[in-house]
Amino acid sequence: DDSALALIKKAGVLKIGTTGDYKPFSYKSPNGELTGADISMAQELAASLSVEPEFVPTTWKTLLEDFKAKKFDVLVGGITVDAARAEVGDFSVPNVKDGKRPIARCEDQTKYSSIDAINQPSTRVIVNPGGTNDKFAHEHFTDAKIAVFPDNRVIFDEIAANRADVMVTDGVEVDLQSKLHPGVLCPTKVTEPFTHFENAYLVRKDPALKAAVDDFVRKQLDDGGWKAKLDAAMK
Ligand SMILES: O=C(O)C(=O)C[C@]1(C(=O)O)C=C[C@@H](O)C=C1
């Protein structure tokens, strides 16, 4: 049996790709420590396979390339399910349902309430490169000014400091960053998120590995393990 799962067990190591720049899922603190709800999940996933986790850094721009180059077996950390990714690997059972919404300074809470309200020549949209936010912004905000800001760990400080006005990103991140910048950043009042999507783990194509990851995720969803990890990371 030389399935990917068998090779992982033989090596005693599960290689986990993650960007480390997306709270609450995957976050590398300045002292180099990786934390987050999906990091805890990956550690427990490895333990459930009786192997050690080895985290491999990647970026939103390069994660497909890195996945194809077999730098890791599983990709975790707020990964949106999409067709291009599903071509190179298998997505696990999803652990998050979300949608993109705007975050802005609290005084602009009612100003940026729709795509049209944001897409004005006077609006300074800010976006992180390489992921689905980047695609969304360039597709919908053709009349606004778009600044592509490379460091996703401090991008929200740009809006707080009035160097940008608004960012459209995953709802979970909007809610957490509003909490982390109390009274300064707020979710804007939208009737409906601008998109709907799911997050899941991208797994090396191997039926045995996919089944093991799915079993693990399902169990975490059923027994409240995932919810506890997410709640702990939402602060
Ligand atoms: O590409 C994806 O999978 C994402 O959802 C990631 C993405 C993005 O869209 O840029 C979403 C929120 C985070 O701020 C970082 C990255």
The ligand as an SDF file (V2000), in Angstrom:
LIG
                    3D

 16 16  0  0  0  0  0  0  0  0999 V2000
   -8.2380   32.8960   -1.3120 O   0  0  0  0  0  0  0  0  0  0  0  0
   -8.8130   32.4830   -0.3040 C   0  0  0  0  0  0  0  0  0  0  0  0
   -8.9860   31.3070   -0.0780 O   0  0  0  0  0  0  0  0  0  0  0  0
   -9.2710   33.3950    0.7300 C   0  0  0  0  0  0  0  0  0  0  0  0
  -10.3850   33.3570    1.1610 O   0  0  0  0  0  0  0  0  0  0  0  0
   -8.2710   34.1280    1.3360 C   0  0  0  0  0  0  0  0  0  0  0  0
   -8.3310   35.5750    1.6210 C   0  0  0  0  0  0  0  0  0  0  0  0
   -8.4830   36.3560    0.3090 C   0  0  0  0  0  0  0  0  0  0  0  0
   -9.5250   36.2100   -0.3060 O   0  0  0  0  0  0  0  0  0  0  0  0
   -7.5870   37.0900   -0.0540 O   0  0  0  0  0  0  0  0  0  0  0  0
   -9.4270   35.9690    2.5210 C   0  0  0  0  0  0  0  0  0  0  0  0
   -9.2360   36.6420    3.6600 C   0  0  0  0  0  0  0  0  0  0  0  0
   -7.9180   36.8590    4.2420 C   0  0  0  0  0  0  0  0  0  0  0  0
   -7.7480   38.1940    4.5240 O   0  0  0  0  0  0  0  0  0  0  0  0
   -6.8340   36.4440    3.3780 C   0  0  0  0  0  0  0  0  0  0  0  0
   -7.0360   35.8140    2.2350 C   0  0  0  0  0  0  0  0  0  0  0  0
  1  2  2  0
  2  3  1  0
  2  4  1  0
  4  5  2  0
  4  6  1  0
  6  7  1  0
  7  8  1  0
  7 11  1  0
  7 16  1  0
  8  9  2  0
  8 10  1  0
 11 12  2  0
 12 13  1  0
 13 14  1  0
 13 15  1  0
 15 16  2  0
M  END
$$$$
